[in-house]
Amino acid sequence: MNRIKSNSNSRMTRTSECSSETEVNSNAYRLVANDTKPPDIKYGKENSWFAGVQMFLSFLLAGFGMVAASLLLDVVQHWIVFKKVSEVYILVPALLGLKGNLEMTLASRLSTNAHLGHLETSLGSLVMGNLCLIQCQAVLVGFLAASAAVAMGWIPKGQFDIHHALLLCASSVLTASFASFVLGLIMIGVVVFSRKLNINPDNIATPIAASLGDLTTLALLSWIASLLYKSIGTSVIFPSIIIIIGAVIVPLCGYIAWKNNFTRQALDEGWVPVVSAMVISSAGGLILDYTVSKYKGIAVYQLVINGIGGNMVAVHASRLSTAFHTGQKEGSVISSTTKLLLIMVVPGQLIFVYTIGYLRAGHTSMTPTFIFFYMSAAMLQVFLLLLISHYMVMWMWKFGMDPDNSAIPYLTALGDLLGTALLGVAFRILDIIDDDDADLGE
């Protein structure tokens, strides 16, 4: 009888140890193996006014970066590669959304680690693991984004061009790989310096990640695609070499990320959200491909409305995730954050819209009717995104998923889809009511 009781106790002990080990491994970013005490949390209470100033300034900086990306898209849409290989339009939202997702989830993870005190104790491990993680994700999902663009461009036309397919794939893989490395280093620097300056990285890191990601990725994609277009019909060797190198990078960086305690869970959980987000953004790309052909003025505003909406919902999700990780009462934190973000939509969007108008970009006049419908689309987009974010992050935390790894890709992709669709509806309404804008359909 004692032997039975002893065996039972032994099994219970092993079960408890396995359960405890699983919990530690799944939360390695929070309590790594050598931690012997709870991490030091320096960002407990935060003044709403100070937080609002931080967020608004970061939105302005990020917004002007997105305006620059929008102006760049307005220019490159006239390049020969965009005209001859129309699938590049489908690739733009998917690839930009991908890069924004990877950099913003990186920023969110690093912000949480900053709150938990890991930057001081494990910075080298954090940097190596996260750079390898986003490199692995970027190259693989860049290839998937190109494949989706080829399929979506090929199916309606009923024809397949191997040269166009190789151009899209090589351009996407090379752009994603190079941009990931550069932007990853920048985001690590942003979080580290914000920590040193006692600024909450949750308020500034994700908007900066998104804005730099859009501008850098679009510039690289346009330049690389243009260079590769010149070799179409003459050689397939160069794009093939790029694709092969990318295929080697994925398992190598994936192995390093898997061996790192801080990124193992992200590598395990991060694929489904990123791939799903890419599919959702590709749907937005189809809408963009249609609307750009009908309304040339929409291109310059598409990145702004999508970027601002994505930035705001990313900050919302990042702060809510941090509240869960650090044991704060998320209700008060998110209530004030939601109000601040909604208040920022109108002045922020007006600044960027009038900046575009002042620069005479976009082929669209700044009429009161246009401003009304544009702002209505932007407000509705952000309201829906914040509502979805609140319930999504809470649901993920409830079911044991880390929102830092999973929430932002879904939310920013939905932001792209909603923003593109609502902006298309706004331009359609303006066309129907005849807004006296002679350039609207040019």
C-alpha positions as CSV (number, residue, x, y, z in Angstrom):
1,M,0.0,0.0,0.0
2,N,2.8,2.4,0.8
3,R,4.5,1.4,-2.5
4,I,1.4,2.3,-4.4
5,K,1.1,5.6,-2.5
6,S,4.8,6.3,-3.2
7,N,4.4,5.6,-6.9
8,S,1.4,7.8,-7.1
9,N,3.2,10.7,-5.4
10,S,6.2,10.1,-7.7
11,R,3.9,10.4,-10.8
12,M,2.3,13.5,-9.4
13,T,5.7,15.0,-8.7
14,R,6.8,14.3,-12.3
15,T,3.6,15.7,-13.7
16,S,4.0,18.8,-11.7
17,E,7.6,19.2,-12.8
18,C,6.6,18.7,-16.5
19,S,3.8,21.2,-16.1
20,S,6.2,23.7,-14.5
21,E,8.8,23.1,-17.1
22,T,6.3,23.7,-19.9
23,E,5.1,26.9,-18.3
24,V,8.7,28.2,-18.0
25,N,9.5,27.3,-21.6
26,S,6.4,28.9,-22.9
27,N,7.2,32.1,-21.0
28,A,10.9,32.1,-21.5
29,Y,10.9,35.8,-22.4
30,R,9.5,36.5,-19.0
31,L,11.4,34.3,-16.7
32,V,14.5,32.7,-18.3
33,A,16.2,29.7,-16.8
34,N,18.7,31.5,-14.5
35,D,16.2,34.1,-13.1
36,T,15.9,33.7,-9.3
37,K,13.6,36.6,-8.6
38,P,10.8,38.5,-10.3
39,P,12.1,41.0,-12.9
40,D,12.2,44.7,-12.0
41,I,9.3,46.6,-13.5
42,K,10.0,50.3,-14.0
43,Y,6.9,51.4,-15.9
44,G,4.2,50.7,-13.3
45,K,2.1,53.9,-13.4
46,E,2.1,56.3,-16.3
47,N,0.7,59.8,-16.6
48,S,-1.9,59.9,-19.3
49,W,-0.9,63.3,-20.6
50,F,2.8,62.3,-20.8
51,A,1.8,59.0,-22.5
52,G,-0.4,61.0,-25.0
53,V,2.5,63.3,-25.8
54,Q,4.8,60.4,-26.4
55,M,2.3,58.6,-28.6
56,F,1.4,61.7,-30.6
57,L,5.0,62.7,-31.3
58,S,5.8,59.2,-32.4
59,F,2.7,59.2,-34.6
60,L,3.8,62.4,-36.3
61,L,7.3,61.1,-36.9
62,A,5.9,57.8,-38.2
63,G,3.2,59.5,-40.2
64,F,5.6,61.7,-42.1
65,G,7.6,58.5,-42.8
66,M,4.4,57.0,-44.3
67,V,3.7,60.2,-46.2
68,A,7.1,59.9,-47.7
69,A,6.3,56.2,-48.5
70,S,3.0,57.3,-50.1
71,L,4.7,60.0,-52.2
72,L,7.2,57.3,-53.3
73,L,4.4,55.0,-54.3
74,D,2.8,57.8,-56.2
75,V,6.1,58.1,-58.2
76,V,7.0,54.5,-58.7
77,Q,3.6,53.5,-59.9
78,H,4.6,55.1,-63.2
79,W,7.8,53.1,-63.5
80,I,7.9,50.6,-66.3
81,V,8.1,47.6,-64.0
82,F,4.8,48.5,-62.3
83,K,3.2,49.0,-65.7
84,K,4.5,45.8,-67.4
85,V,4.4,43.5,-64.3
86,S,1.1,44.5,-62.7
87,E,1.4,41.8,-60.1
88,V,3.9,44.1,-58.2
89,Y,0.8,46.1,-57.1
90,I,-0.6,43.0,-55.4
91,L,2.8,42.4,-53.8
92,V,3.1,45.9,-52.3
93,P,0.5,45.7,-49.5
94,A,1.4,42.1,-48.7
95,L,5.1,42.7,-48.5
96,L,4.8,46.1,-46.7
97,G,2.3,44.5,-44.3
98,L,4.6,41.6,-43.7
99,K,7.6,43.9,-42.9
100,G,5.4,46.0,-40.7
101,N,4.2,42.9,-38.9
102,L,7.6,41.5,-38.3
103,E,9.1,44.8,-37.1
104,M,6.1,45.7,-34.9
105,T,6.0,42.2,-33.3
106,L,9.7,42.6,-32.7
107,A,9.1,46.0,-31.1
108,S,6.3,44.7,-29.0
109,R,8.4,41.7,-27.7
110,L,11.3,44.0,-26.9
111,S,9.1,46.5,-25.2
112,T,7.7,43.7,-23.0
113,N,11.3,42.6,-22.2
114,A,12.2,46.2,-21.4
115,H,9.3,46.2,-18.8
116,L,10.5,42.9,-17.4
117,G,14.1,44.0,-17.0
118,H,15.7,41.6,-19.5
119,L,17.5,44.3,-21.6
120,E,20.0,44.8,-18.7
121,T,20.6,41.1,-18.2
122,S,20.3,39.4,-21.6
123,L,20.6,42.0,-24.3
124,G,23.0,39.9,-26.5
125,S,20.8,36.9,-26.4
126,L,17.7,39.0,-27.2
127,V,19.5,40.7,-30.2
128,M,20.8,37.5,-31.7
129,G,17.6,35.5,-31.3
130,N,15.3,38.2,-32.6
131,L,17.4,39.1,-35.6
132,C,17.6,35.4,-36.7
133,L,13.9,35.0,-36.0
134,I,12.7,37.9,-38.2
135,Q,15.2,36.9,-40.9
136,C,13.8,33.4,-41.0
137,Q,10.2,34.7,-41.0
138,A,10.9,37.5,-43.6
139,V,12.5,35.3,-46.2
140,L,9.9,32.5,-46.0
141,V,6.9,34.7,-45.9
142,G,8.4,37.0,-48.5
143,F,8.5,33.9,-50.8
144,L,4.9,33.1,-49.9
145,A,3.8,36.7,-50.6
146,A,5.4,36.5,-54.0
147,S,3.7,33.2,-54.7
148,A,0.3,34.7,-53.7
149,A,0.9,37.7,-56.0
150,V,1.8,35.4,-58.9
151,A,-1.3,33.2,-58.3
152,M,-3.7,36.2,-57.9
153,G,-2.2,37.9,-61.0
154,W,-2.2,34.7,-63.0
155,I,-5.6,33.2,-62.3
156,P,-7.7,36.1,-63.6
157,K,-5.6,36.3,-66.8
158,G,-5.3,32.6,-67.3
159,Q,-1.6,32.8,-68.3
160,F,1.7,32.2,-66.5
161,D,5.0,34.0,-67.2
162,I,8.1,32.3,-65.6
163,H,10.2,35.5,-65.9
164,H,7.6,37.6,-64.1
165,A,7.3,34.9,-61.4
166,L,11.0,34.8,-60.8
167,L,11.2,38.6,-60.7
168,L,8.5,38.8,-58.1
169,C,9.9,36.0,-56.0
170,A,13.5,37.2,-56.1
171,S,12.5,40.9,-55.5
172,S,10.3,39.9,-52.5
173,V,12.9,37.6,-50.9
174,L,15.8,40.0,-51.3
175,T,13.8,43.0,-50.1
176,A,12.4,41.2,-47.1
177,S,15.9,39.8,-46.1
178,F,17.8,43.1,-46.3
179,A,15.0,45.2,-44.8
180,S,14.6,42.8,-41.9
181,F,18.3,43.0,-40.9
182,V,18.5,46.8,-41.1
183,L,15.1,47.6,-39.5
184,G,15.7,44.9,-36.8
185,L,18.9,46.7,-35.7
186,I,17.1,50.1,-35.8
187,M,14.2,48.8,-33.6
188,I,16.6,47.3,-31.1
189,G,18.3,50.7,-30.8
190,V,14.9,52.5,-30.4
191,V,13.9,50.3,-27.5
192,V,17.3,50.4,-25.8
193,F,17.5,54.2,-26.0
194,S,13.9,54.7,-24.9
195,R,14.7,52.6,-21.9
196,K,17.7,54.7,-21.1
197,L,15.6,57.9,-21.5
198,N,12.8,56.5,-19.3
199,I,10.4,56.6,-22.2
200,N,7.8,53.8,-22.4
201,P,8.8,51.9,-25.6
202,D,5.2,50.6,-26.0
203,N,4.2,54.2,-26.9
204,I,6.8,54.8,-29.6
205,A,8.5,51.6,-30.8
206,T,5.7,50.1,-32.9
207,P,4.8,53.4,-34.9
208,I,8.4,53.9,-35.7
209,A,8.8,50.3,-36.8
210,A,5.8,50.6,-39.1
211,S,6.8,53.9,-40.7
212,L,10.4,52.9,-41.3
213,G,9.3,49.5,-42.6
214,D,7.0,51.0,-45.2
215,L,9.4,53.5,-46.6
216,T,12.5,51.2,-46.6
217,T,10.6,48.2,-47.9
218,L,8.8,50.1,-50.7
219,A,12.1,51.8,-51.8
220,L,14.0,48.5,-51.9
221,L,11.2,46.6,-53.6
222,S,10.9,49.2,-56.4
223,W,14.6,49.5,-56.9
224,I,15.3,45.7,-56.9
225,A,12.3,44.9,-59.1
226,S,13.4,47.6,-61.6
227,L,16.9,46.1,-61.7
228,L,15.6,42.6,-62.2
229,Y,13.1,43.7,-64.8
230,K,16.0,44.7,-67.0
231,S,17.2,41.1,-67.1
232,I,13.8,39.6,-68.0
233,G,14.0,37.6,-71.2
234,T,17.8,37.4,-71.1
235,S,18.7,35.4,-68.0
236,V,17.1,33.6,-65.1
237,I,20.4,32.9,-63.3
238,F,20.5,36.0,-61.1
239,P,17.0,35.8,-59.6
240,S,17.4,32.0,-59.2
241,I,20.6,32.6,-57.1
242,I,18.8,35.0,-54.9
243,I,16.0,32.5,-54.3
244,I,18.5,29.7,-53.5
245,I,20.4,31.8,-51.0
246,G,17.1,32.6,-49.3
247,A,16.3,28.9,-49.1
248,V,19.6,28.4,-47.2
249,I,19.0,31.3,-44.8
250,V,15.6,30.0,-43.6
251,P,16.6,26.8,-41.8
252,L,19.9,28.2,-40.6
253,C,18.3,31.3,-38.9
254,G,15.4,29.2,-37.8
255,Y,17.7,26.8,-35.9
256,I,19.4,29.6,-34.1
257,A,16.1,31.2,-33.1
258,W,14.8,27.8,-31.9
259,K,17.8,27.3,-29.6
260,N,17.2,30.8,-28.1
261,N,15.0,30.9,-25.0
262,F,13.7,34.3,-25.9
263,T,12.5,33.5,-29.4
264,R,11.6,29.8,-29.3
265,Q,7.9,30.5,-28.4
266,A,7.7,33.3,-31.0
267,L,9.1,30.9,-33.7
268,D,6.5,28.3,-32.7
269,E,3.5,30.7,-32.5
270,G,4.4,33.3,-35.0
271,W,3.9,31.5,-38.3
272,V,0.1,31.2,-38.5
273,P,-0.5,34.9,-37.6
274,V,2.1,36.2,-40.1
275,V,1.0,33.9,-43.0
276,S,-2.7,34.7,-42.3
277,A,-1.9,38.4,-42.2
278,M,-0.1,38.0,-45.6
279,V,-3.2,36.4,-47.1
280,I,-5.5,39.1,-45.6
281,S,-3.1,41.9,-46.9
282,S,-3.1,40.2,-50.3
283,A,-6.8,40.6,-50.5
284,G,-6.3,44.3,-49.8
285,G,-3.8,44.2,-52.6
286,L,-6.4,43.0,-55.0
287,I,-8.6,45.9,-54.0
288,L,-5.7,48.3,-54.4
289,D,-4.9,46.9,-57.9
290,Y,-8.5,47.6,-58.9
291,T,-8.9,51.0,-57.3
292,V,-5.5,52.3,-58.5
293,S,-6.5,51.5,-62.1
294,K,-9.7,53.5,-61.7
295,Y,-8.7,56.3,-59.3
296,K,-5.0,57.3,-59.5
297,G,-5.5,59.6,-56.6
298,I,-6.0,56.8,-54.2
299,A,-2.4,55.5,-54.2
300,V,-0.9,58.3,-52.1
301,Y,-3.6,58.1,-49.4
302,Q,-3.7,54.3,-49.2
303,L,-0.4,53.9,-47.3
304,V,-1.3,56.8,-44.9
305,I,-4.7,55.6,-43.9
306,N,-3.5,52.0,-43.5
307,G,-0.3,53.0,-41.8
308,I,-1.9,55.3,-39.2
309,G,-4.6,52.7,-38.5
310,G,-2.0,50.0,-38.1
311,N,0.2,52.1,-35.9
312,M,-2.7,53.0,-33.5
313,V,-4.0,49.4,-33.2
314,A,-0.4,48.2,-32.7
315,V,0.2,50.6,-29.8
316,H,-3.2,49.5,-28.3
317,A,-2.3,45.8,-28.6
318,S,1.3,46.3,-27.3
319,R,0.2,48.2,-24.2
320,L,-2.6,45.7,-23.5
321,S,-0.1,42.8,-23.8
322,T,2.3,44.5,-21.5
323,A,-0.5,45.1,-19.0
324,F,-1.2,41.3,-19.0
325,H,2.5,40.4,-18.7
326,T,3.2,42.8,-15.9
327,G,0.1,42.0,-13.9
328,Q,-1.5,45.5,-14.3
329,K,-5.2,46.1,-14.3
330,E,-5.7,46.3,-18.1
331,G,-9.1,48.0,-17.8
332,S,-7.8,51.3,-16.7
333,V,-4.8,51.1,-18.9
334,I,-6.7,50.4,-22.1
335,S,-9.6,52.7,-21.4
336,S,-7.3,55.7,-21.3
337,T,-5.2,54.4,-24.3
338,T,-8.4,53.9,-26.5
339,K,-9.6,57.4,-25.8
340,L,-6.2,59.0,-26.5
341,L,-5.9,57.0,-29.8
342,L,-9.3,58.0,-31.0
343,I,-8.7,61.6,-30.2
344,M,-5.4,61.5,-32.2
345,V,-7.1,60.3,-35.4
346,V,-8.5,63.6,-36.6
347,P,-5.6,66.0,-36.0
348,G,-3.1,63.4,-37.1
349,Q,-4.9,62.5,-40.4
350,L,-5.5,66.2,-41.1
351,I,-1.8,67.0,-40.8
352,F,-0.8,64.3,-43.2
353,V,-3.6,64.9,-45.7
354,Y,-2.9,68.6,-45.9
355,T,0.9,67.8,-46.2
356,I,0.1,65.7,-49.2
357,G,-2.1,68.5,-50.6
358,Y,0.6,71.1,-50.0
359,L,3.0,69.0,-51.9
360,R,0.5,68.7,-54.7
361,A,0.6,64.9,-54.7
362,G,-2.1,62.4,-55.2
363,H,-4.1,63.8,-58.2
364,T,-6.9,64.8,-55.8
365,S,-8.0,68.2,-54.7
366,M,-8.5,69.0,-51.0
367,T,-12.2,69.8,-51.1
368,P,-14.4,69.8,-48.0
369,T,-16.4,66.9,-49.3
370,F,-13.2,64.9,-49.9
371,I,-11.9,65.7,-46.4
372,F,-15.3,64.6,-44.9
373,F,-15.4,61.2,-46.6
374,Y,-11.7,60.6,-46.0
375,M,-11.9,61.4,-42.3
376,S,-15.1,59.3,-42.0
377,A,-13.3,56.3,-43.5
378,A,-10.3,56.8,-41.2
379,M,-12.4,57.2,-38.0
380,L,-14.4,54.1,-38.8
381,Q,-11.3,52.1,-39.6
382,V,-9.6,53.0,-36.3
383,F,-12.8,52.4,-34.2
384,L,-13.3,49.0,-35.7
385,L,-9.6,48.1,-35.2
386,L,-9.5,49.1,-31.5
387,L,-12.7,47.2,-30.8
388,I,-11.3,44.1,-32.5
389,S,-7.9,44.5,-30.8
390,H,-9.5,44.6,-27.3
391,Y,-11.2,41.3,-27.7
392,M,-8.5,39.6,-29.7
393,V,-5.7,40.3,-27.2
394,M,-7.9,39.2,-24.2
395,W,-8.9,36.0,-26.0
396,M,-5.3,35.2,-26.9
397,W,-4.1,35.7,-23.3
398,K,-7.0,33.6,-22.0
399,F,-6.0,30.7,-24.2
400,G,-2.3,30.8,-23.4
401,M,-1.0,32.6,-26.5
402,D,1.4,35.4,-26.3
403,P,-0.2,38.5,-27.8
404,D,3.2,40.0,-28.5
405,N,3.8,37.3,-31.1
406,S,0.3,36.8,-32.5
407,A,-2.0,39.8,-32.2
408,I,-0.3,42.6,-34.2
409,P,0.0,40.7,-37.6
410,Y,-3.8,40.0,-37.6
411,L,-4.6,43.5,-36.5
412,T,-2.4,45.4,-39.0
413,A,-3.5,43.1,-41.8
414,L,-7.1,43.9,-41.0
415,G,-6.1,47.5,-40.9
416,D,-4.8,47.2,-44.4
417,L,-7.9,45.5,-45.6
418,L,-10.3,47.8,-43.9
419,G,-8.4,51.0,-44.9
420,T,-8.1,50.0,-48.5
421,A,-11.7,49.0,-48.8
422,L,-13.1,52.0,-46.9
423,L,-10.9,54.4,-48.9
424,G,-12.1,52.7,-52.1
425,V,-15.7,53.2,-51.0
426,A,-15.0,56.9,-50.2
427,F,-13.5,57.5,-53.6
428,R,-16.4,55.7,-55.2
429,I,-18.9,57.9,-53.4
430,L,-17.0,61.0,-54.4
431,D,-17.1,59.8,-58.0
432,I,-20.9,59.1,-57.8
433,I,-21.8,62.5,-56.3
434,D,-19.4,64.3,-58.7
435,D,-17.2,66.1,-56.3
436,D,-16.1,68.6,-59.0
437,D,-12.6,67.1,-58.8
438,A,-11.4,66.8,-62.4
439,D,-8.4,64.7,-61.3
440,L,-10.2,62.1,-59.3
441,G,-10.3,59.4,-62.0
442,E,-7.0,60.3,-63.7
